[in-house]
Amino acid sequence: MPYQESFRFVQLVPPRRRTVNLSLGLRITPFTRRIVDAIAQDQDAHAIRDIVRDAIDDDDFPDDPDELDFAAQLTSLLIDLRDRDSASLAGYDEMVEAAFGQSADALVESSDFSAFRDQVSDRLLALKILPIQGQGSLTRYVDLQRAISLLDHIASRDNALERVSPRSLVSATLELPSEIFPLPGSRRERLVPPDDEKEREIAALKEELIELENAAEEVLTLGAADLETSGPVPDMETGRLHDDNHRAPVFVPRSDVEIVSAAPPQNFERDSFVFVRQSSISSLTDQTQRTLTTVGVTATPVGLGEMIDQLERRSTVVEQQIEALTMDPDAARFLTIGGSTIPVNVSPFEIEAAFANPEPLGVPTTVGQIRPTHVGMLRKTKQHILRYEAEEIAHVENVVIGETKTRETRRLRRTEETTIFEEEITQEEERDLQTTDRMELQREAQQTLKQSQQFKIGSSISASYGPVEVTVDTEFATDSSLEAINRTASSYAREVLERTAQRITERVRREEIFKAIEEFEEHNEHGFENTTTEHIAAMFQWLVKVYYAQVFDYGARLWMGVTVPEPQYFLTNTLKKEKGPLADLVEPDPISFSPKHLQPSNYMTYVKKYQVDGVEPPPERKKIVSKVFRYPESSAPQSEPPPEEMNGSLEMGIEHGYKAVEAYVICQRGSPKHGAGPLPDDILSGLTLFIGENFASFLWDQASVIKGNYHLALTNETGSLMIGYSARNIRSYVLGIQVTLLRTERAMNDWRLKTYDAIVARYQAMHAEYRERKAELEAQAGIEIQGRNPMENRILERTELTRSALAMITGQNFEEFDAILGFMEGRIDADEAIPEGRYARFFMNCFEWENMTYEFLPYFWGRRQTWKEKLLLQDVDPLHAEFLKCGYADVQLPVRPGYEAVLMHWLDTGLIWQGEEPPEVTNGTYARFLDQLAELRADENSHIETPFGDPWELTLPTTLVRIRPGNNLPEWEMDEDSGEFVPVPEP
């Protein structure tokens, strides 16, 4: 009868230190100097390959390695080493003498041999960096370099050579110089998320809009104290009109009259101006000054209104640009055909890439920061039945002389939805037919493994490998012996089986009572008749199984550990855009802002979001109010002469939330009432205007009419503005007044509160409507199955873990995979598809993705802003819920056998090996992995299992009983050697 498998597991151990290191040391040649200098200058792998390509084209690089000096002797030495299982230092000396005719130390010191090893070193490095050139000869150069490195160890009298077989040395992995490998492109390139130009442009525009708003608000804080008025000429003294020889009247000032004129005669020119003081502009923040310069406010002097106008004009342009860039595309719509869901309004390709790929053809050559971490050994624990043994007494039946007993047993079973477990210390029952399950150990062992993983929520067990047990996790710093590893594996297997046996014991001692409508009833009748001359005590004993257990080795794998951040990120963002079961019902987002967050640039976002009606726009930053006075009030002929003096006043109201900062007055009047002749000294012809705390006067000029204009700085009046005028010796006039008002902070705060109240009221109404509609739809929908099939969830999880792990391993995010040109039929760019297909096939075949194991780490290892969302996330599939909540996923990946050397080559160069069997030459960090795998597989036969460790016996209880022969009671005694209790043999 063959062994039966109990369970399997993988034991991960770090690589052991190499006894003898065969390495390619860095030889300073012109070729290697160029490479080292390029690395020191932070040049990438492409630049280094160009250096190699130029060197290969040079005549100094031979095509055939066998044409080199010493090549034939080294080949002879390697052949001799392959035939030996062991050798002493003296034996190595003899082999070197036989091959070269001189000692190893004399050989390595010779100049000819030094030149030869430089040639081998340069050619090997060149073929490693650029394997597309002469791939077949790389293996030959690796063999030559192994022999060269071995000669160095022989010359230095390395005693470690005696502990390693020569046969293993000639196939040992060759270490590359760490100064060059891994190449800089794979070691230094940093993953950069793809740059979304559109998002970046939107962000820049929004930032500019905020700067414009902040600048405008700061400019509004300026007032009368920050303004200054410029006029045409200084004030003049009072004069009189004089006419010499009937010439045009002129204004002649008199020195004996002290009446002061408010202002000289004016013309309709911009001969006065109200501007912001330079000191006030300098007091603005640096950001506001830069913003003003950006919008064109560069020249001085500049008016306050002009500054605000320029800022608002630019704000309008920026808002229009943001709106054009943020227009929401149509939401994705899906068509259901049978059991498939297909998007029907998603563009199959990008417009920019519809006809050609602008990027150069090829595949990524980047290499992430993930490296091999362990060697994993597959272990299987098997068992075989040895014997049955009698254990404790299960029941005693006493029958006295001449007594006859009859017992009827009735068994009834009922089953309900709930299960009741009643645990008893002892059981007493009689059965006509008793059976036991021969496969129960394997089944219970699997159950034990599952229960041992239950506290690692979100962890998986490979179907082919079982659980992964990490023996030591100290990267490359630990040297573990094979015996210690095997002891750990045997201990782990023994522990699992012993826990399984204990679990079976506990299960046997539980009586399960099921109640159901269906009843099964069994009647058994037992009879005892004592016809002997002695009393009979029939004893029934429990039977136990004794198993023989052994751990077997089934080969080794190279493992890589990948820790992936938030592997559910892409899936959750995709699901957020998917419609829920209540297709058109969307819960309104809660109000997460306060009144102070409302700005002219963003309030419409909330108005549209909550569909608010009747919201007033924000108050304007600047307003203009005006008033006109005229005499006569109509153009009809006057029936009476105008009065000598005309006076008037009014109170101009100022809108709530505004202040008056500037006034512009303009006047045009007719000829003087008394003509142009000589006038008394106290009679002047003109008009004076009083506005707030300022005034302006318009006097008669040399023409037949008087006209003029003024710009006046006011004093931040609020509520109302006083205006008065006085006209004298004027037949007619027209007086215009224009007042500039600026918004105050109080007006903005009032608008924010009013708008916020309107938004809140609308949100409350929408949420109430949503709750009512949801309750109605749920009542109509009835019972609905939540979530997805667990099998589908496992597929989604493993797919996302695979994608994320590949992104970490390869150092790229699949941006370069675009072999589809578009068009309706999906045309393929073959030149792009072929290398991309090879790249994808390599990584999907390089790892045994079907045996990937993983564990989800808690949410707090992810981004802090996602904690609240993840903490209470729920799903009907608890394992999928842990996937959606995890902050990281710890993934363990086995490398497919045969791909180890190819993977190491990719890690060294960023290029996929496409030649024949790759040679064992890699970075010194990874060489130990390849050597340990070669050692473990040296005597490995894939069809024969290899036992290791000491076997042990395992006792399992059964439900079987037997009648004990005789009337003596069972006894147990302690074994002095083992310290265990064993039964005393029956007589």
Salt bridges, closest charged atoms under 4 A:
GLU5 OE2 - ARG8 NE 2.80
ASP37 OD1 - ARG33 NH1 3.81
ASP42 OD1 - ARG188 NH1 2.50
ASP50 OD1 - ARG53 NH1 2.92
ASP66 OD1 - ARG140 NE 2.78
ASP80 OD1 - ARG84 NE 3.19
ASP85 OD1 - ARG167 NH1 1.95
ASP93 OD2 - ARG157 NH1 2.85
ASP118 OD1 - ARG27 NE 2.74
ASP143 OD1 - ARG146 NH1 2.85
ASP152 OD2 - ARG117 NH2 2.61
ASP158 OD2 - HIS153 ND1 2.94
GLU175 OE2 - ARG18 NH1 2.73
ASP195 OD2 - ARG200 NH1 3.13
GLU208 OE2 - ARG314 NE 2.79
GLU217 OE2 - ARG621 NE 3.97
GLU217 OE2 - ARG743 NH2 2.50
GLU228 OE1 - ARG277 NH1 3.18
ASP244 OD1 - HIS242 NE2 2.03
ASP244 OD2 - ARG247 NH2 3.48
ASP256 OD2 - ARG254 NH2 2.31
ASP309 OD2 - LYS622 NZ 2.65
GLU312 OE2 - ARG621 NH1 3.32
GLU389 OE2 - ARG387 NE 2.63
GLU397 OE1 - HIS395 NE2 2.85
GLU397 OE2 - LYS405 NZ 3.53
GLU397 OE1 - ARG407 NH1 3.56
GLU408 OE2 - HIS523 ND1 3.27
GLU428 OE2 - HIS395 ND1 3.36
GLU429 OE1 - ARG431 NE 2.72
GLU430 OE2 - HIS395 NE2 3.89
GLU430 OE2 - ARG407 NH1 2.61
GLU430 OE1 - HIS526 NE2 3.80
ASP432 OD1 - HIS526 NE2 3.48
ASP437 OD2 - ARG443 NH1 2.72
GLU440 OE1 - ARG507 NH2 3.37
GLU440 OE2 - LYS545 NZ 3.67
GLU444 OE1 - ARG503 NH1 2.10
GLU444 OE2 - ARG507 NE 3.44
ASP473 OD1 - HIS374 NE2 3.45
GLU495 OE2 - ARG499 NH1 3.66
GLU519 OE2 - ARG414 NH2 2.86
GLU521 OE2 - ARG410 NE 2.36
GLU521 OE2 - HIS523 NE2 2.73
GLU522 OE1 - ARG411 NH1 3.08
ASP553 OD1 - ARG379 NH1 3.38
GLU566 OE2 - ARG863 NE 2.86
GLU566 OE1 - LYS870 NZ 3.09
GLU587 OE2 - HIS767 NE2 3.40
ASP589 OD2 - LYS609 NZ 3.25
GLU616 OE2 - LYS754 NZ 3.15
GLU644 OE1 - LYS673 NZ 3.66
GLU644 OE2 - HIS674 NE2 2.83
GLU645 OE2 - ARG728 NE 3.72
GLU655 OE1 - LYS623 NZ 2.55
ASP681 OD2 - ARG254 NH1 2.15
GLU745 OE2 - ARG752 NH1 3.51
ASP750 OD2 - HIS656 NE2 3.38
GLU776 OE2 - ARG773 NH1 3.33
GLU778 OE2 - LYS774 NZ 3.96
GLU797 OE2 - ARG794 NH2 2.78
GLU797 OE2 - HIS880 ND1 2.91
GLU800 OE1 - ARG803 NH2 2.83
GLU825 OE2 - ARG827 NE 2.45
GLU848 OE2 - ARG557 NE 3.46
GLU850 OE2 - ARG896 NH1 3.67
GLU869 OE2 - LYS576 NZ 3.63
ASP877 OD2 - ARG794 NH2 2.78
GLU882 OE2 - LYS885 NZ 3.69
GLU900 OE2 - ARG937 NH2 2.96
ASP908 OD2 - LYS128 NZ 3.73
GLU920 OE1 - ARG146 NH2 3.55
ASP931 OD2 - ARG18 NE 2.58
GLU935 OE1 - ARG16 NH2 2.81
GLU945 OE1 - LYS382 NZ 2.70
GLU953 OE1 - ARG387 NH2 3.19
GLU986 OE2 - ARG962 NH2 2.42
GLU986 OE2 - ARG964 NH1 3.32
